[in-house]
Amino acid sequence: MTYDMTYLSRIRINPLREKSRLLLASPHAMHGAVMYGIPDAPTGQRILWRLDADDPRRPMLFVLTATRPDWSHLIEQAGWPDADGEHAAIRDYAPLLAQIAVGREFAFRLTANPVQNTSTPVKPTSTQLQRTAETKRRSFRIGHRTAEQQLGWFLSHTERWGFEVPPARSDPPASGLQPDNGEQATTPREVRIIARARRSFRKKNTGGKPVVLHTATFEGRLRITDAATFTERLLSGIGPAKSYGCGLLTLAPLPGLRQER
């Protein structure tokens, strides 16, 4: 099987730079900076990105593109342009895609925007009430806010994304991280939420209300069940809010997997 050229980039961000503080605070600003790294105004390709801030002193920006990018502007404005080391690693994605097969297992990380569509919000906002009265809108997209809801959303969607999360091989998850979606709640899975955030920002030059996102970063182990579907999700992203740093699923080899098999 062959694939179009795809690249995964990892860019080091210096959180002390003035431009960095703007980018770290606003997914809308970061989206703009990412798009400037792609030549020829790519209107026909999906750009996925994720900001990992496990170490707040060394945030890492990951970007998946269909064409080879140039991150010189990010390095100059928000990185360490005069320091040693690899400022922006750009890797061909084809070798990883070639490993995708049913039954293969990987460690994974995903920042997503877990949501539900409902026509009866528990606590409708004034805007939702107004929209209902004016347009008779049948449903609203509402973000899941609790860890239980977010984990339940993730586990209930993995089948349609082409993978499953195997049962946990360790102790049950800590209290508050067990999904609240019926049968799945009785079977701990190899996944945990390592970060949760509420992001609020305004789009540039718009007078509307701020965009509010509830995000969760999932990390764990997955097993591929549908290679074609899984590959499509890797390349096009998972869930909504992809322009704002959600949806990029990244993979890594499982430590010690060869010895266990």
Sequence and secondary structure as in RCSB ss.txt:
>XXXX:A:sequence
MTYDMTYLSRIRINPLREKSRLLLASPHAMHGAVMYGIPDAPTGQRILWRLDADDPRRPMLFVLTATRPDWSHLI
EQAGWPDADGEHAAIRDYAPLLAQIAVGREFAFRLTANPVQNTSTPVKPTSTQLQRTAETKRRSFRIGHRTAEQQ
LGWFLSHTERWGFEVPPARSDPPASGLQPDNGEQATTPREVRIIARARRSFRKKNTGGKPVVLHTATFEGRLRIT
DAATFTERLLSGIGPAKSYGCGLLTLAPLPGLRQER
>XXXX:A:secstr
      EEEEEE  TTSHHHHHHHH HHHHHHHHHTTSTT   SS  EEEEE SSTTS EEEEEESS    HHHH
HHHS TTSSS SEEEEESHHHHTT  TT EEEEEEEE  EEEESS SS  HHHHHHHHHH    EEEE  SHHHH
HHHHHHHGGGGTEE  B SSS   TT S  SGGGGGS BSEEEEEEEEEEE  TT  S  EEEEEEEEEEEEEES
 HHHHHHHHHH SSS GGGT   EEEE  TTHHHH 
